[in-house]
Amino acid sequence: MLGYSVTRWLGSALLLSGLSTLGSATLTISSAFQVVEYVPQLVAIQDFEADAQLVNGGVANLARTPDSIDLAGNAETQGLRQFATHKNLRLIYVIAEVAYRLVAKKGSITTPADLEGKRIGTMPGTSAAYFVQRMMASAGVQEGAYTVVSGLPCNQAPCASNSLPEMLKSGNVDAVGFWEPTDQLALDAIGLSNAVIFQNATVYREIYSLYTTAEKLEDTTMRQDIVEFMKKLLQASNKFVTDPDNVIPRVASQVKIDENVLREAWSVHDWKGGLPADLVDTLTEEDIWVAKQDGRSALARADIESFIDRTVLEEAKGDGALL
């Protein structure tokens, strides 16, 4: 489980040992295989014959080994972390937006403000930790006024004793804030009738994105290959929106999640894809927090503007791809 969490968010557990034995696909994409949000990339390959292959990892792989990796999928938090030291990275598409949930036991807790002085389980340095900070700040409770307790994710019950669902059930924490299906399993662990849920996508939503590099976009052949993949990914995104009954069992099987659990958590995921109008504003604000975690200065708005490249999506849509 530790390897899972680090692979997804910190990028230091790079499971690329099979790269040399993979097929001869035009593009190689690095995305964590243990998360729901990566699967539209797989559907683009399997259902729409995108000429690409996937390896387990994330945006850190693209930043550090661009000769081997062409594209990467990861949450925006890790994208910002890597962009700070690799200014050639480009965010070219948002695959999913996910409204995380803060789950607590009913009783004395009726609003996020009631968690002041309490213990909140999450994973420091990740999008989940930023979500907790944002949700608590929205209730007027600043960092330091509650205790962040590190716990592990869980994709399928029974969850380990040091996983967040079990920590909430046992009372080792008073609330948990995380990505899915960990939050749903936390709800299941304590029972929906015993739970209170805090969620607000305008306060925070994960922005799981697709990344490449400026150099790859400047290469005429590589750029065309990326545009072709984007067309297929747009079709896959459309399938996630219009035919969830087809994709939910496949996602559950691929990521090893109980299908019923995934169905319960499905509605927190927005699969329409694109590049939101508020992306620059959102990432500029978020990087203040990421920079603080990493001990660096926050990126300027102009840097964030250069991080986002809208031209690949525009070209793919201009060629008649599904929106």
TAHUQUI-V325557 format. One record per helix or strand of 3 or more residues. SS is the DSSP state (helix for helix, strand for strand). FROM is the first residue (numbers start at 1). LEN is the number of residues. If there is no record, write none. Layout:
# TAHUQUI-V325557
ss: {SS SS}
from: {FROM FROM}
len: {LEN LEN}
This chain:
# TAHUQUI-V325557
ss: {helix helix strand helix strand helix strand helix strand strand helix strand helix strand helix strand helix helix strand strand helix helix helix helix helix helix helix}
from: {2 19 27 36 52 59 71 76 89 101 112 119 127 147 164 175 182 192 195 206 214 220 244 259 279 301 311}
len: {9 3 4 13 4 6 5 8 10 5 4 4 12 4 7 4 9 3 4 8 5 23 12 10 16 7 8}
